[in-house]
Amino acid sequence: MQRTFGPLGMLHEYMENRTRIKVYTRNARGIRGHVEAYVAAFDKHWNLALEDCFEIWTRKVKRKAPALGMPSDARTMDEETAPKVIVKKIEGKMETLERHVPQMLLRGEQVAIIVKIN
């Protein structure tokens, strides 16, 4: 990979120098959000293994009431291991959320653009 030129070569350079990047992610209708992270590994399909990830994304506001009757043991297990999702703002039917994830595997199909953060 040392002699790779072009976009994959740049990505390899970011991984070697431990440069923080911003990856814009997509969904079926357009840009979903972005992830700021360090590249741990990648492949030719643009699958990215990321570390120290800070993710911000938008989605439709969920109006349904939460399901009740979940066992208390399962609830405590999920709360300990799952990243804390914070709702930053709600604009009409869309809400903006953010979370911190220690490690993330991002499928190349979801990658829209990668930008170096100075």
All heavy atoms as an XYZ file, in Angstrom:
959
protein
N       0.818     -1.211      0.000
C       0.000      0.000      0.000
C       0.856      1.266      0.000
O       0.332      2.337     -0.212
C      -0.918      0.025      1.213
C      -2.098     -0.927      1.151
S      -3.195     -0.650     -0.212
C      -4.115      0.743      0.362
N       2.145      1.162      0.248
C       2.981      2.360      0.325
C       3.077      3.085     -1.014
O       3.233      4.287     -1.057
C       4.401      2.009      0.807
C       4.461      1.674      2.271
C       4.015      0.243      2.575
O       3.842     -0.554      1.661
N       3.794     -0.062      3.826
N       2.991      2.341     -2.123
C       3.129      2.951     -3.446
C       1.798      3.283     -4.091
O       1.727      3.571     -5.273
C       3.918      2.021     -4.347
C       5.323      1.815     -3.854
C       6.108      0.981     -4.815
N       7.417      0.733     -4.241
C       8.149     -0.322     -4.485
N       7.703     -1.256     -5.298
N       9.319     -0.468     -3.934
N       0.717      3.213     -3.342
C      -0.604      3.485     -3.884
C      -0.784      4.985     -4.087
O      -0.458      5.781     -3.213
C      -1.695      2.957     -2.935
O      -1.462      1.585     -2.707
C      -3.066      3.152     -3.517
N      -1.297      5.345     -5.252
C      -1.558      6.745     -5.558
C      -3.059      6.985     -5.562
O      -3.847      6.050     -5.556
C      -0.972      7.100     -6.930
C       0.522      6.949     -6.988
C       1.101      5.878     -7.639
C       1.340      7.877     -6.368
C       2.474      5.731     -7.693
C       2.718      7.749     -6.403
C       3.285      6.672     -7.069
N      -3.450      8.240     -5.578
C      -4.859      8.586     -5.655
C      -5.537      8.586     -4.302
O      -4.891      8.690     -3.260
N      -6.851      8.443     -4.299
C      -7.625      8.544     -3.058
C      -7.266      7.488     -2.015
O      -7.183      7.786     -0.831
C      -9.068      8.372     -3.521
C      -9.065      8.691     -4.957
C      -7.712      8.319     -5.460
N      -7.026      6.234     -2.450
C      -6.668      5.204     -1.470
C      -5.286      5.468     -0.876
O      -5.033      5.163      0.287
C      -6.732      3.814     -2.099
C      -8.135      3.293     -2.397
C      -8.074      1.959     -3.115
C      -8.949      3.165     -1.139
N      -4.394      6.052     -1.657
C      -3.079      6.438     -1.154
C      -3.190      7.527     -0.093
O      -2.473      7.499      0.914
N      -4.091      8.482     -0.331
C      -4.317      9.541      0.661
C      -4.886      8.952      1.953
O      -4.484      9.326      3.048
C      -5.275     10.602      0.106
C      -4.749     11.368     -1.080
S      -3.420     12.490     -0.651
C      -4.315     13.685      0.299
N      -5.816      8.012      1.807
C      -6.405      7.366      2.971
C      -5.336      6.586      3.746
O      -5.329      6.598      4.979
C      -7.547      6.449      2.537
C      -8.520      6.004      3.614
C      -9.143      7.188      4.312
C      -9.593      5.121      3.009
N      -4.422      5.940      3.039
C      -3.324      5.228      3.690
C      -2.426      6.204      4.447
O      -1.980      5.922      5.568
C      -2.508      4.445      2.666
C      -1.426      3.623      3.276
N      -0.143      4.076      3.396
C      -1.459      2.376      3.824
C       0.586      3.148      3.991
N      -0.189      2.111      4.258
N      -2.193      7.362      3.859
C      -1.388      8.397      4.525
C      -2.071      8.888      5.806
O      -1.418      9.068      6.833
C      -1.177      9.573      3.566
C      -0.345     10.701      4.128
C      -0.240     11.846      3.152
O      -0.144     11.596      1.931
O      -0.253     13.008      3.613
N      -3.382      9.081      5.757
C      -4.122      9.500      6.953
C      -4.040      8.443      8.043
O      -3.939      8.762      9.222
C      -5.591      9.773      6.618
C      -5.823     10.893      5.633
C      -6.970     10.923      4.855
C      -4.901     11.922      5.465
C      -7.193     11.944      3.949
C      -5.117     12.932      4.558
C      -6.265     12.945      3.800
O      -6.474     13.958      2.916
N      -4.076      7.179      7.643
C      -3.990      6.091      8.613
C      -2.594      6.042      9.246
O      -2.460      5.921     10.464
C      -4.302      4.756      7.936
C      -4.295      3.576      8.866
S      -4.660      2.028      8.045
C      -3.161      1.779      7.128
N      -1.549      6.159      8.428
C      -0.178      6.091      8.931
C       0.161      7.276      9.838
O       0.824      7.108     10.853
C       0.816      6.040      7.763
C       0.775      4.741      6.993
C       1.243      3.565      7.826
O       2.233      3.702      8.562
O       0.606      2.499      7.721
N      -0.278      8.475      9.469
C       0.023      9.680     10.239
C      -0.963      9.936     11.372
O      -0.829     10.920     12.092
C       0.057     10.903      9.322
C       1.155     10.795      8.305
O       2.151     10.100      8.506
N       0.978     11.458      7.178
N      -1.969      9.062     11.489
C      -3.027      9.210     12.505
C      -3.665     10.597     12.418
O      -3.760     11.351     13.387
C      -2.488      8.942     13.900
C      -3.568      8.775     14.922
C      -3.289      7.615     15.856
N      -4.215      7.616     16.972
C      -5.360      6.962     16.964
N      -5.705      6.253     15.939
N      -6.148      7.002     18.018
N      -4.121     10.927     11.218
C      -4.806     12.186     10.947
C      -6.301     11.984     11.116
O      -6.857     11.000     10.648
C      -4.515     12.651      9.506
O      -3.103     12.748      9.336
C      -5.164     13.985      9.225
N      -6.965     12.929     11.780
C      -8.409     12.845     11.991
C      -9.119     13.214     10.686
O      -8.738     14.174     10.010
C      -8.832     13.779     13.118
C     -10.190     13.450     13.675
C     -10.271     13.914     15.126
N     -11.582     13.676     15.676
C     -11.951     12.537     16.242
N     -11.092     11.565     16.361
N     -13.151     12.383     16.727
N     -10.150     12.438     10.348
C     -10.905     12.676      9.115
C     -12.389     12.822      9.434
O     -12.844     12.427     10.511
C     -10.709     11.543      8.088
C     -11.212     10.204      8.646
C      -9.266     11.452      7.636
C     -11.293      9.106      7.614
N     -13.105     13.393      8.480
C     -14.567     13.489      8.563
C     -15.122     12.715      7.378
O     -14.784     12.999      6.232
C     -15.026     14.940      8.501
C     -16.526     15.104      8.674
C     -16.970     16.542      8.496
C     -16.661     17.352      9.728
N     -17.308     18.681      9.688
N     -15.950     11.702      7.674
C     -16.546     10.857      6.643
C     -18.026     11.194      6.566
O     -18.760     11.003      7.535
C     -16.376      9.356      6.971
C     -16.982      8.508      5.874
C     -14.920      9.010      7.188
N     -18.462     11.717      5.431
C     -19.881     11.989      5.222
C     -20.548     10.691      4.792
O     -20.087     10.037      3.854
C     -20.089     13.075      4.163
C     -19.709     14.447      4.658
C     -18.420     14.932      4.483
C     -20.634     15.238      5.316
C     -18.067     16.185      4.949
C     -20.295     16.500      5.782
C     -19.003     16.970      5.597
O     -18.665     18.198      6.066
N     -21.619     10.319      5.490
C     -22.317      9.078      5.200
C     -23.613      9.372      4.455
O     -24.173     10.454      4.566
C     -22.620      8.301      6.486
O     -23.374      9.129      7.371
C     -21.333      7.886      7.176
N     -24.074      8.373      3.717
C     -25.266      8.549      2.890
C     -26.330      7.537      3.262
O     -26.046      6.521      3.894
C     -24.913      8.403      1.408
C     -24.373      7.025      1.045
C     -24.006      6.913     -0.413
N     -25.149      6.974     -1.273
C     -25.902      5.939     -1.603
N     -25.633      4.736     -1.134
N     -26.920      6.082     -2.406
N     -27.559      7.856      2.884
C     -28.662      6.906      2.959
C     -29.326      6.893      1.590
O     -28.751      7.384      0.621
C     -29.634      7.253      4.102
C     -30.262      8.619      3.956
O     -30.212      9.238      2.901
N     -30.851      9.109      5.025
N     -30.516      6.354      1.491
C     -31.174      6.222      0.187
C     -31.554      7.571     -0.420
O     -31.638      7.705     -1.640
C     -32.424      5.354      0.331
N     -31.770      8.587      0.414
C     -32.248      9.878     -0.077
C     -31.180     10.965     -0.143
O     -31.454     12.060     -0.588
C     -33.406     10.352      0.789
C     -34.648      9.488      0.650
C     -35.766      9.962      1.537
N     -35.426      9.935      2.949
C     -35.445      8.852      3.721
N     -35.782      7.695      3.211
N     -35.150      8.925      5.003
N     -29.980     10.719      0.350
C     -28.946     11.745      0.316
C     -27.969     11.591      1.470
O     -27.704     10.480      1.931
N     -27.446     12.710      1.948
C     -26.470     12.686      3.035
C     -27.193     12.439      4.356
O     -28.129     13.152      4.709
C     -25.676     14.006      3.093
C     -24.900     14.218      1.804
C     -24.734     14.024      4.295
C     -23.832     13.191      1.524
N     -26.739     11.431      5.100
C     -27.328     11.068      6.400
C     -26.698     11.884      7.514
O     -27.358     12.355      8.414
C     -27.100      9.575      6.650
C     -27.551      9.092      8.004
C     -27.187      7.609      8.160
N     -27.590      7.120      9.449
C     -26.786      7.038     10.510
N     -25.536      7.426     10.413
N     -27.230      6.577     11.650
N     -25.384     12.039      7.491
C     -24.658     12.742      8.533
C     -23.170     12.605      8.303
O     -22.728     12.366      7.181
N     -22.380     12.737      9.387
C     -20.941     12.572      9.254
C     -20.352     11.957     10.513
O     -20.952     11.993     11.583
C     -20.252     13.895      8.910
C     -20.320     14.911     10.002
N     -21.341     15.809     10.106
C     -19.500     15.167     11.032
C     -21.140     16.584     11.154
N     -20.022     16.215     11.741
N     -19.151     11.388     10.351
C     -18.408     10.760     11.432
C     -17.013     11.363     11.435
O     -16.350     11.391     10.395
C     -18.293      9.229     11.238
C     -17.520      8.602     12.374
C     -19.654      8.596     11.092
N     -16.571     11.868     12.596
C     -15.205     12.349     12.755
C     -14.443     11.280     13.510
O     -14.854     10.878     14.604
C     -15.182     13.666     13.516
C     -15.869     14.791     12.786
C     -15.866     16.080     13.591
O     -15.184     16.147     14.636
O     -16.565     17.005     13.175
N     -13.321     10.786     12.929
C     -12.615      9.662     13.537
C     -11.202      9.535     12.974
O     -10.812     10.259     12.060
C     -13.385      8.376     13.278
N     -10.456      8.575     13.554
C      -9.157      8.173     13.048
C      -9.333      6.871     12.271
O     -10.101      6.009     12.682
C      -8.163      7.935     14.192
C      -7.845      9.168     14.990
C      -8.391      9.353     16.252
C      -6.990     10.142     14.487
C      -8.099     10.483     16.992
C      -6.701     11.273     15.224
C      -7.252     11.437     16.473
O      -6.964     12.550     17.211
N      -8.593      6.714     11.169
C      -8.679      5.500     10.374
C      -7.781      4.438     11.002
O      -6.586      4.664     11.205
C      -8.233      5.749      8.915
C      -8.318      4.469      8.103
C      -9.074      6.832      8.290
N      -8.345      3.279     11.307
C      -7.565      2.149     11.822
C      -7.198      1.210     10.681
O      -6.087      0.684     10.631
C      -8.353      1.407     12.894
N      -8.134      0.982      9.748
C      -7.888      0.109      8.600
C      -8.922      0.413      7.526
O      -9.957      1.021      7.799
C      -7.985     -1.352      9.018
N      -8.635     -0.034      6.284
C      -9.574      0.140      5.179
C      -9.249     -0.891      4.113
O      -8.221     -1.574      4.170
C      -9.498      1.562      4.604
C      -8.190      1.894      3.962
C      -8.025      1.754      2.598
C      -7.124      2.355      4.716
C      -6.821      2.055      1.998
C      -5.915      2.662      4.129
C      -5.758      2.513      2.760
N     -10.124     -1.018      3.126
C      -9.873     -1.925      2.006
C     -10.276     -1.253      0.696
O     -10.688     -0.092      0.681
C     -10.571     -3.272      2.202
C     -12.088     -3.171      2.192
O     -12.625     -2.062      1.975
O     -12.740     -4.210      2.390
N     -10.150     -1.986     -0.411
C     -10.417     -1.409     -1.729
C     -11.883     -1.087     -1.965
O     -12.217     -0.357     -2.894
C      -9.914     -2.345     -2.829
C     -10.661     -3.655     -2.916
C     -10.107     -4.507     -4.024
C     -10.891     -5.811     -4.136
N     -10.376     -6.628     -5.224
N     -12.774     -1.614     -1.129
C     -14.208     -1.329     -1.256
C     -14.618     -0.106     -0.426
O     -15.788      0.203     -0.322
C     -15.025     -2.541     -0.807
C     -14.672     -3.787     -1.528
N     -14.992     -3.993     -2.853
C     -14.014     -4.895     -1.114
C     -14.544     -5.177     -3.234
N     -13.949     -5.747     -2.196
N     -13.656      0.554      0.187
C     -13.852      1.719      1.043
C     -14.524      1.366      2.370
O     -15.089      2.236      3.029
C     -14.629      2.833      0.326
C     -13.817      3.445     -0.772
C     -13.794      3.040     -2.070
C     -12.897      4.528     -0.671
N     -12.915      3.811     -2.781
C     -12.352      4.734     -1.958
C     -12.482      5.338      0.364
C     -11.418      5.721     -2.224
C     -11.557      6.322      0.098
C     -11.035      6.502     -1.183
N     -14.489      0.086      2.766
C     -14.915     -0.272      4.117
C     -13.889      0.323      5.070
O     -12.680      0.170      4.857
C     -14.970     -1.787      4.296
C     -15.998     -2.425      3.391
O     -17.070     -1.881      3.174
N     -15.667     -3.583      2.858
N     -14.344      1.010      6.107
C     -13.442      1.711      7.018
C     -13.605      1.196      8.439
O     -14.723      1.108      8.935
C     -13.742      3.218      7.011
C     -13.668      3.952      5.680
C     -14.151      5.375      5.853
C     -12.264      3.924      5.141
N     -12.490      0.871      9.069
C     -12.474      0.599     10.500
C     -11.997      1.894     11.149
O     -10.894      2.370     10.869
C     -11.532     -0.551     10.821
N     -12.837      2.478     12.002
C     -12.563      3.788     12.584
C     -12.425      3.692     14.096
O     -13.049      2.842     14.729
C     -13.691      4.762     12.224
C     -13.968      4.936     10.730
C     -15.222      5.775     10.528
C     -12.783      5.568     10.038
N     -11.629      4.590     14.672
C     -11.428      4.650     16.114
C     -11.769      6.042     16.620
O     -11.602      7.023     15.899
C      -9.972      4.342     16.461
C      -9.544      2.934     16.136
C      -8.080      2.699     16.444
O      -7.298      3.666     16.418
O      -7.725      1.544     16.716
N     -12.191      6.116     17.881
C     -12.535      7.379     18.546
C     -13.502      8.182     17.685
O     -13.227      9.306     17.289
C     -11.264      8.170     18.854
C     -11.550      9.367     19.758
O     -12.563      9.338     20.477
O     -10.757     10.336     19.738
N     -14.658      7.601     17.406
C     -15.631      8.153     16.465
C     -16.623      9.076     17.165
O     -17.165      8.734     18.206
C     -16.402      7.021     15.801
S     -15.355      5.764     15.107
N     -16.874     10.211     16.565
C     -17.909     11.138     16.996
C     -18.868     11.277     15.822
O     -18.505     11.838     14.790
C     -17.292     12.480     17.377
C     -18.290     13.468     17.881
C     -18.883     13.305     19.119
C     -18.650     14.556     17.110
C     -19.807     14.215     19.571
C     -19.576     15.465     17.568
C     -20.153     15.298     18.796
N     -20.092     10.731     15.967
C     -21.050     10.649     14.865
C     -22.198     11.630     15.071
O     -22.744     11.731     16.162
C     -21.596      9.220     14.769
C     -22.551      9.009     13.634
C     -23.072      7.590     13.561
O     -22.990      6.853     14.549
O     -23.585      7.227     12.489
N     -22.563     12.334     14.013
C     -23.710     13.236     14.004
C     -24.559     12.866     12.787
O     -24.034     12.756     11.679
C     -23.281     14.709     13.913
C     -22.432     15.080     15.137
C     -24.494     15.624     13.809
C     -21.829     16.454     15.063
N     -25.860     12.652     13.000
C     -26.742     12.275     11.897
C     -28.150     12.784     12.142
O     -28.491     13.197     13.241
C     -26.731     10.768     11.687
C     -27.502      9.960     12.662
C     -28.749      9.454     12.489
C     -27.103      9.547     13.978
N     -29.144      8.755     13.604
C     -28.141      8.803     14.537
C     -25.962      9.755     14.746
C     -28.077      8.260     15.816
C     -25.893      9.213     16.013
C     -26.943      8.471     16.520
N     -28.968     12.771     11.071
C     -30.358     13.196     11.168
C     -31.266     12.030     10.819
O     -30.879     11.134     10.059
C     -30.662     14.366     10.207
O     -30.352     13.962      8.877
C     -29.875     15.601     10.579
N     -32.465     12.047     11.374
C     -33.484     11.039     11.074
C     -34.849     11.626     11.361
O     -34.966     12.683     11.986
C     -33.263      9.778     11.893
C     -33.527      9.959     13.371
C     -33.377      8.667     14.114
N     -33.670      8.894     15.529
C     -33.377      8.049     16.492
N     -32.767      6.924     16.204
N     -33.682      8.310     17.731
N     -35.887     10.920     10.919
C     -37.244     11.344     11.214
C     -37.522     11.160     12.701
O     -37.037     10.210     13.309
C     -38.253     10.522     10.423
C     -38.328     10.868      8.967
C     -39.435     10.074      8.309
C     -39.550     10.435      6.851
N     -40.604      9.642      6.195
N     -38.339     12.051     13.263
C     -38.718     11.940     14.666
C     -39.643     10.741     14.816
O     -40.588     10.572     14.041
C     -39.428     13.226     15.152
C     -39.904     13.073     16.581
C     -38.503     14.419     15.021
N     -39.364      9.921     15.801
C     -40.198      8.748     16.046
C     -41.344      9.156     16.965
O     -41.127      9.640     18.071
C     -39.378      7.625     16.680
C     -38.311      7.125     15.745
C     -37.620      5.926     16.299
C     -36.610      5.439     15.277
N     -35.938      4.226     15.687
N     -42.555      8.954     16.510
C     -43.743      9.361     17.261
C     -44.351      8.212     18.049
O     -45.237      8.414     18.846
C     -44.802      9.917     16.312
C     -44.342     11.102     15.511
C     -44.370     12.358     16.325
N     -43.997     13.490     15.477
C     -43.517     14.602     15.950
N     -43.330     14.749     17.229
N     -43.216     15.576     15.141
N     -43.905      6.987     17.798
C     -44.486      5.837     18.474
C     -44.071      5.802     19.938
O     -42.974      6.197     20.299
C     -44.043      4.539     17.810
C     -44.643      4.318     16.446
C     -44.257      2.956     15.940
C     -44.937      2.666     14.623
N     -44.592      1.339     14.134
N     -44.956      5.273     20.766
C     -44.642      5.099     22.181
C     -43.681      3.919     22.317
O     -43.765      2.942     21.575
C     -45.918      4.827     22.966
N     -42.734      3.979     23.266
C     -41.800      2.866     23.436
C     -42.514      1.612     23.940
O     -43.520      1.690     24.641
C     -40.813      3.385     24.475
C     -41.539      4.461     25.198
C     -42.505      5.055     24.206
N     -41.987      0.460     23.571
C     -42.554     -0.816     24.017
C     -42.317     -0.986     25.517
O     -41.245     -0.667     26.017
C     -41.920     -1.961     23.243
N     -43.304     -1.494     26.209
C     -43.191     -1.690     27.655
C     -43.020     -3.175     27.951
O     -43.298     -4.033     27.117
C     -44.445     -1.162     28.352
C     -44.727      0.321     28.152
C     -46.050      0.695     28.803
C     -43.606      1.149     28.740
N     -42.586     -3.476     29.161
C     -42.491     -4.858     29.586
C     -41.155     -5.509     29.303
O     -41.016     -6.715     29.378
N     -40.124     -4.721     29.000
C     -38.802     -5.270     28.774
C     -38.216     -5.741     30.103
O     -38.314     -5.033     31.100
C     -37.914     -4.182     28.159
C     -36.634     -4.646     27.613
S     -35.921     -3.266     26.701
C     -34.227     -3.718     26.761
N     -37.612     -6.915     30.157
C     -37.039     -7.395     31.421
C     -35.977     -6.429     31.946
O     -35.219     -5.851     31.173
C     -36.405     -8.734     31.044
C     -36.988     -9.107     29.742
C     -37.458     -7.866     29.083
N     -35.940     -6.256     33.264
C     -35.023     -5.285     33.852
C     -33.565     -5.677     33.650
O     -32.700     -4.825     33.523
C     -35.319     -5.118     35.339
O     -35.136     -6.357     35.995
N     -33.238     -6.987     33.591
C     -31.861     -7.421     33.377
C     -31.368     -7.015     31.990
O     -30.246     -6.553     31.841
C     -31.739     -8.941     33.528
C     -32.013     -9.388     34.962
O     -31.884     -8.540     35.866
O     -32.356    -10.570     35.154
N     -32.194     -7.197     30.988
C     -31.817     -6.833     29.624
C     -31.645     -5.324     29.499
O     -30.775     -4.850     28.779
C     -32.861     -7.321     28.637
N     -32.446     -4.561     30.191
C     -32.371     -3.102     30.124
C     -31.037     -2.613     30.684
O     -30.396     -1.746     30.112
C     -33.533     -2.475     30.892
C     -33.602     -0.972     30.712
C     -34.809     -0.368     31.405
N     -36.030     -0.952     30.902
C     -37.090     -1.228     31.664
N     -37.065     -0.997     32.950
N     -38.159     -1.753     31.134
N     -30.579     -3.166     31.802
C     -29.315     -2.717     32.389
C     -28.133     -3.126     31.520
O     -27.169     -2.395     31.420
C     -29.135     -3.286     33.812
O     -29.201     -4.709     33.749
C     -30.178     -2.747     34.747
N     -28.200     -4.284     30.863
C     -27.116     -4.718     29.988
C     -26.979     -3.772     28.799
O     -25.881     -3.386     28.431
C     -27.372     -6.139     29.482
C     -27.301     -7.195     30.553
S     -25.621     -7.548     31.041
C     -25.088     -8.474     29.625
N     -28.104     -3.385     28.170
C     -28.064     -2.492     27.024
C     -27.568     -1.108     27.405
O     -26.827     -0.493     26.661
C     -29.447     -2.378     26.377
C     -29.850     -3.663     25.657
O     -28.948     -4.460     25.341
O     -31.051     -3.852     25.437
N     -27.966     -0.598     28.537
C     -27.582      0.743     28.953
C     -26.090      0.839     29.232
O     -25.483      1.878     29.017
C     -28.379      1.164     30.191
C     -29.843      1.414     29.906
C     -30.656      1.680     31.162
O     -30.072      1.678     32.251
O     -31.869      1.880     31.041
N     -25.476     -0.248     29.691
C     -24.054     -0.225     29.993
C     -23.203     -0.280     28.734
O     -22.179      0.383     28.646
C     -23.693     -1.398     30.903
C     -24.287     -1.290     32.292
C     -24.062     -2.550     33.104
O     -23.411     -3.478     32.592
O     -24.530     -2.599     34.241
N     -23.587     -1.086     27.756
C     -22.747     -1.310     26.580
C     -23.047     -0.364     25.420
O     -22.153     -0.084     24.631
C     -22.910     -2.756     26.083
O     -24.280     -2.991     25.780
C     -22.442     -3.739     27.141
N     -24.247      0.117     25.296
C     -24.629      0.950     24.149
C     -24.117      2.383     24.327
O     -24.114      2.920     25.430
C     -26.145      0.964     23.995
N     -23.674      3.012     23.223
C     -23.263      4.416     23.300
C     -24.464      5.306     23.614
O     -25.594      5.009     23.221
C     -22.730      4.720     21.910
C     -22.596      3.423     21.218
C     -23.456      2.441     21.917
N     -24.222      6.385     24.315
C     -25.279      7.327     24.670
C     -25.595      8.220     23.476
O     -24.732      8.923     22.968
C     -24.846      8.203     25.851
C     -24.487      7.418     27.086
C     -25.713      6.861     27.757
C     -25.372      6.232     29.077
N     -25.459      4.795     29.097
N     -26.834      8.171     23.019
C     -27.290      8.993     21.907
C     -27.935     10.242     22.480
O     -28.814     10.152     23.330
C     -28.291      8.224     21.015
C     -28.828      9.107     19.915
C     -27.635      6.989     20.438
N     -27.505     11.396     21.999
C     -28.006     12.679     22.488
C     -28.750     13.374     21.355
O     -28.214     13.519     20.254
C     -26.842     13.572     22.963
C     -26.061     12.872     24.075
C     -27.354     14.921     23.426
C     -24.744     13.513     24.395
N     -29.979     13.787     21.613
C     -30.757     14.548     20.629
C     -30.331     16.005     20.757
O     -30.535     16.632     21.784
C     -32.276     14.389     20.865
C     -33.050     15.226     19.868
C     -32.682     12.939     20.785
N     -29.728     16.553     19.696
C     -29.222     17.925     19.730
C     -30.304     18.942     19.399
O     -30.406     19.967     20.055
C     -28.050     18.098     18.760
C     -26.812     17.344     19.177
C     -26.373     17.672     20.584
C     -25.605     18.954     20.647
N     -25.085     19.251     21.978
N     -31.093     18.683     18.345
C     -32.168     19.617     18.000
C     -33.231     18.893     17.195
O     -32.968     17.885     16.535
C     -31.639     20.824     17.239
C     -31.019     20.525     15.903
C     -30.510     21.808     15.252
C     -29.750     21.479     13.978
N     -29.251     22.671     13.331
N     -34.431     19.442     17.258
C     -35.560     18.907     16.495
C     -36.115     20.037     15.647
O     -36.471     21.090     16.159
C     -36.658     18.346     17.434
C     -36.087     17.196     18.253
C     -37.863     17.904     16.640
C     -37.032     16.651     19.290
N     -36.141     19.811     14.323
C     -36.681     20.801     13.386
C     -37.794     20.146     12.592
O     -37.535     19.366     11.681
C     -35.583     21.300     12.445
C     -34.488     22.077     13.137
C     -33.383     22.490     12.169
O     -33.351     21.960     11.032
O     -32.569     23.320     12.557
N     -39.019     20.440     12.952
C     -40.159     19.844     12.263
C     -40.214     18.353     12.485
O     -40.324     17.883     13.611
N     -40.117     17.583     11.394
C     -40.187     16.131     11.496
C     -38.809     15.465     11.545
O     -38.714     14.253     11.564
C     -40.974     15.570     10.314
C     -42.431     15.967     10.320
C     -43.177     15.320      9.177
C     -44.651     15.687      9.244
N     -45.414     15.021      8.185
N     -37.747     16.262     11.558
C     -36.395     15.717     11.576
C     -35.695     16.073     12.891
O     -35.901     17.149     13.439
C     -35.564     16.275     10.410
C     -36.120     15.942      9.048
S     -36.172     14.190      8.687
C     -34.465     13.881      8.344
N     -34.878     15.141     13.383
C     -34.098     15.389     14.587
C     -32.630     15.111     14.298
O     -32.292     14.233     13.503
C     -34.594     14.547     15.757
C     -34.494     13.056     15.572
C     -35.079     12.266     16.732
O     -35.463     12.868     17.750
O     -35.143     11.035     16.613
N     -31.756     15.887     14.939
C     -30.317     15.715     14.796
C     -29.789     15.059     16.059
O     -30.053     15.534     17.160
C     -29.631     17.074     14.579
O     -30.203     17.687     13.427
C     -28.144     16.907     14.386
N     -29.056     13.955     15.886
C     -28.537     13.203     17.016
C     -27.019     13.126     16.942
O     -26.436     13.280     15.869
C     -29.102     11.777     17.005
C     -30.613     11.690     17.108
C     -31.211     11.399     15.773
C     -30.995     10.650     18.106
N     -26.395     12.857     18.091
C     -24.955     12.652     18.111
C     -24.595     11.602     19.155
O     -25.343     11.384     20.108
C     -24.202     13.950     18.363
C     -24.358     14.525     19.735
C     -23.565     15.811     19.906
O     -23.406     16.564     18.935
O     -23.126     16.047     21.042
N     -23.456     10.945     18.945
C     -22.962      9.950     19.891
C     -21.465      9.771     19.700
O     -20.911     10.103     18.655
C     -23.671      8.616     19.708
C     -23.362      7.915     18.413
C     -24.057      6.589     18.315
N     -23.854      6.032     16.974
C     -24.298      4.867     16.587
N     -24.999      4.121     17.413
N     -24.068      4.423     15.382
N     -20.825      9.248     20.740
C     -19.410      8.896     20.683
C     -19.303      7.379     20.732
O     -19.891      6.745     21.605
C     -18.638      9.522     21.847
C     -17.198      9.155     21.819
N     -16.719      8.064     22.500
C     -16.150      9.709     21.179
C     -15.421      7.966     22.281
N     -15.047      8.956     21.486
N     -18.553      6.810     19.793
C     -18.366      5.370     19.703
C     -16.857      5.104     19.686
O     -16.143      5.707     18.882
C     -19.014      4.797     18.416
C     -18.895      3.296     18.377
C     -20.458      5.225     18.311
N     -16.359      4.214     20.539
C     -14.911      3.946     20.557
C     -14.388      3.343     19.250
O     -13.338      3.738     18.764
C     -14.719      2.959     21.704
C     -15.971      3.011     22.498
C     -17.052      3.514     21.612
N     -15.116      2.382     18.676
C     -14.714      1.756     17.419
C     -15.934      1.567     16.539
O     -17.016      1.283     17.034
C     -14.079      0.394     17.658
C     -12.785      0.451     18.418
C     -12.232     -0.937     18.673
O     -12.976     -1.906     18.704
N     -10.928     -1.011     18.858
N     -15.729      1.688     15.214
C     -16.853      1.567     14.287
C     -16.349      0.957     12.979
O     -15.251      1.277     12.530
C     -17.444      2.958     14.013
C     -18.553      2.995     12.999
S     -19.109      4.665     12.617
C     -19.818      5.159     14.153
N     -17.143      0.089     12.397
C     -16.879     -0.429     11.064
C     -17.916      0.187     10.134
O     -19.111     -0.041     10.300
C     -16.970     -1.954     11.030
C     -16.728     -2.587      9.676
C     -15.298     -2.316      9.219
C     -16.980     -4.069      9.731
N     -17.469      0.981      9.197
C     -18.356      1.688      8.278
C     -18.258      1.036      6.908
O     -17.170      0.959      6.319
C     -17.953      3.165      8.204
C     -18.847      4.100      7.432
C     -20.249      4.137      8.033
C     -18.251      5.491      7.432
N     -19.368      0.541      6.422
C     -19.397     -0.138      5.122
C     -19.155      0.874      4.006
O     -19.690      1.996      4.031
C     -20.753     -0.821      4.956
C     -20.877     -1.673      3.726
C     -22.209     -2.395      3.742
N     -22.554     -2.890      2.436
C     -22.276     -4.121      2.022
N     -21.664     -4.958      2.826
N     -22.633     -4.516      0.811
N     -18.363      0.488      3.024
C     -17.995      1.388      1.941
C     -19.170      1.912      1.138
O     -19.119      2.993      0.571
N     -20.245      1.141      1.097
C     -21.458      1.544      0.391
C     -22.053      2.829      0.978
O     -22.699      3.594      0.269
C     -22.458      0.397      0.507
C     -23.746      0.585     -0.207
C     -24.655     -0.624     -0.031
O     -24.555     -1.310      0.996
O     -25.463     -0.846     -0.935
N     -21.819      3.073      2.256
C     -22.394      4.231      2.941
C     -21.502      5.471      2.881
O     -21.913      6.549      3.284
C     -22.684      3.886      4.406
C     -23.558      2.662      4.589
C     -24.891      2.772      3.883
O     -25.487      3.824      3.876
N     -25.321      1.684      3.280
N     -20.273      5.324      2.410
C     -19.324      6.449      2.369
C     -19.647      7.338      1.181
O     -19.699      6.882      0.035
C     -17.867      5.936      2.274
C     -16.909      7.084      2.097
C     -17.524      5.133      3.511
N     -19.865      8.628      1.431
C     -20.121      9.591      0.368
C     -18.856     10.367      0.024
O     -18.471     10.477     -1.132
C     -21.236     10.547      0.766
N     -18.191     10.901      1.053
C     -16.960     11.696      0.820
C     -16.135     11.652      2.105
O     -16.666     11.518      3.203
C     -17.304     13.142      0.413
C     -16.073     13.884     -0.072
C     -17.969     13.894      1.543
C     -16.386     15.200     -0.765
N     -14.824     11.764      1.948
C     -13.911     11.783      3.085
C     -13.110     13.075      3.012
O     -12.553     13.408      1.967
C     -12.959     10.574      3.069
C     -13.769      9.283      3.199
C     -11.929     10.686      4.177
C     -12.942      8.030      3.089
N     -13.049     13.805      4.156
C     -12.370     15.085      4.220
C     -11.384     15.047      5.382
O     -11.699     14.565      6.465
C     -13.390     16.234      4.440
C     -12.693     17.562      4.521
C     -14.439     16.231      3.365
N     -10.173     15.575      5.137
C      -9.170     15.680      6.194
C      -9.520     16.850      7.110
O      -9.873     17.930      6.633
C      -7.800     15.901      5.556
C      -6.685     16.128      6.531
C      -5.391     16.397      5.763
C      -4.300     16.811      6.704
N      -3.056     17.152      5.969
N      -9.427     16.633      8.421
C      -9.676     17.696      9.396
C      -8.335     18.268      9.819
O      -7.448     17.531     10.232
C     -10.445     17.179     10.625
C     -11.792     16.650     10.218
C     -10.582     18.280     11.662
C     -12.577     16.033     11.357
N      -8.169     19.571      9.711
C      -6.896     20.213     10.101
C      -6.840     20.438     11.576
O      -7.707     20.819     12.221
C      -6.709     21.519      9.354
C      -6.466     21.266      7.869
O      -5.985     20.208      7.489
N      -6.822     22.221      7.051
